[in-house]
Amino acid sequence: MNQTGPKAELGDFLRSRRGRIRPEDAGLRSFGGRRRVPGLRREELAQLAGVSVDYYTRFEQGRAENISDTVLGAVASALRLDPAETAHLTRLVRTAGRRSDREGAAAGNGPEEPQEVRAGLRRLLEAMPETPAFVVGRRTDILAWNPLFAMLVKDFGALPPDRRNKAWLVFLDPEVRGRFVNWERKARDLVAYLRFDLGRHPHDPRFAALIAELGERSPEFTRLWEEREVREATHGGYHLRHPLVGEFTLAYESLNLPDDPDQSLITYTAEAGSPSEAALRILARAAAAATDTAADSAGPGGEHPSARSDSRT
C-alpha cells in the first residue's frame, strides 16, 4: 500500500467526500448523461462553497496559501462534513500548506517523544477491578491496562511492546479478532479513528510504518483504509465473545486526558442487572484469581501485577 504525503492525503480526502454527494442532493441541476467522476465535480463544489474553480482546485491540491477559517468552513459545509471530518480537513490543510516535511516537524508534527503514563493514572486503573480499562496513546498504542481488560481481550504483558497496539491486534491477531462478534464493524471504526489520529501526526515515522505493515499483511485493512472514513472514538458499544462466558455486550467511554491530548482512558461497562453484567463479573473474578496467582508466584517483595503499563520507545 503506497504511502502519501499531506498534500496527496488532502486531495484524496476531498475527492472521496465530493464523490459521495450527488448534484441533485446538493440542490444543483443534473443534466443527465454519463459523468466522468462520481458525485460533485470540482466546479460544482466551488459553486456551493462560494469560491472560484481555480481557487478550489489549488485548495484541493494543497497549493492554496493562507486559507481562512471562513473558506474552510464553507468547503466543509458544502461537503457536509461532520465535526470529526471538519477537524481532519483543517489539520490536512494546515499541514499541506507548509513548504516541507522539515517545516512540518518544526511546527510540532515531527517524531514525538515516547509516551509515559502517570503513576496516578495507573493507580486509577488498579482501583477499577470490576471495570475493564486501559490507556491508549498515539497510533492506538496500548500504554497501560488493568487485569480485567487483559482478561477481556489479551494478555498484553506477554506481548512484545511493539505488538501492544489495538489496530495491529484487531487485524493481525486471530485471538483478538475472535473476541468481536461483528468484527467488520469494529475494524471499520478502528480504521476511521486511525485515519483521524494520523491527521494529527502526519510526520510520525512509526505511524507510517504501522500503516504500511497493516496494508501489506491485511487486504481487509487496505479495503477499509482506502474508503477514507474519519471518526473520533468517544463512546459506543460492541458485542463480544469470550471462551469463559460466551457472548455479551459492553459499552465503552473514551475520556481524553486534559494534560495529554494524545492519551485517553477507555472504560467498558455493562447494563445493570443484565446478563452481560453477570458475564463481566465472572471475568472479573477470573482476572482477580489470575492476578493473585501471579503475585504468589512472584514471592515476597515481587511486583503485584495489577495495572500494567508500557513506556514506548
C-alpha positions, 0 to 999 in steps of 0.5 A, a space after each residue: 500500500 503506497 504511502 502519501 504525503 499531506 498534500 496527496 492525503 488532502 486531495 484524496 480526502 476531498 475527492 472521496 467526500 465530493 464523490 459521495 454527494 450527488 448534484 441533485 442532493 446538493 440542490 444543483 441541476 443534473 443534466 443527465 448523461 454519463 459523468 466522468 467522476 462520481 458525485 460533485 465535480 470540482 466546479 460544482 463544489 466551488 459553486 456551493 462553497 462560494 469560491 472560484 474553480 481555480 481557487 478550489 482546485 489549488 485548495 484541493 491540491 494543497 497549493 492554496 496559501 493562507 486559507 481562512 477559517 471562513 473558506 474552510 468552513 464553507 468547503 466543509 459545509 458544502 461537503 457536509 462534513 461532520 465535526 470529526 471530518 471538519 477537524 481532519 480537513 483543517 489539520 490536512 490543510 494546515 499541514 499541506 500548506 507548509 513548504 516541507 516535511 522539515 517545516 512540518 516537524 518544526 511546527 510540532 508534527 515531527 517524531 514525538 517523544 515516547 509516551 509515559 503514563 502517570 503513576 496516578 493514572 495507573 493507580 486509577 486503573 488498579 482501583 477499577 477491578 470490576 471495570 475493564 480499562 486501559 490507556 491508549 496513546 498515539 497510533 492506538 498504542 496500548 500504554 497501560 491496562 488493568 487485569 480485567 481488560 487483559 482478561 477481556 481481550 489479551 494478555 498484553 504483558 506477554 506481548 512484545 511492546 511493539 505488538 501492544 497496539 489495538 489496530 495491529 491486534 484487531 487485524 493481525 491477531 486471530 485471538 483478538 479478532 475472535 473476541 468481536 462478534 461483528 468484527 467488520 464493524 469494529 475494524 471499520 471504526 478502528 480504521 476511521 479513528 486511525 485515519 483521524 489520529 494520523 491527521 494529527 501526526 502526519 510526520 510520525 515515522 512509526 505511524 507510517 510504518 504501522 500503516 504500511 505493515 497493516 496494508 501489506 499483511 491485511 487486504 481487509 485493512 487496505 479495503 477499509 483504509 482506502 474508503 477514507 472514513 474519519 471518526 473520533 472514538 468517544 463512546 459506543 458499544 460492541 458485542 463480544 465473545 469470550 471462551 469463559 462466558 460466551 457472548 455479551 455486550 459492553 459499552 465503552 467511554 473514551 475520556 481524553 486526558 486534559 494534560 495529554 491530548 494524545 492519551 485517553 482512558 477507555 472504560 467498558 461497562 455493562 447494563 445493570 442487572 443484565 446478563 452481560 453484567 453477570 458475564 463481566 463479573 465472572 471475568 472479573 473474578 477470573 482476572 482477580 484469581 489470575 492476578 493473585 496467582 501471579 503475585 504468589 508466584 512472584 514471592 515476597 517483595 515481587 511486583 503485584 501485577 495489577 495495572 500494567 503499563 508500557 513506556 514506548 520507545 
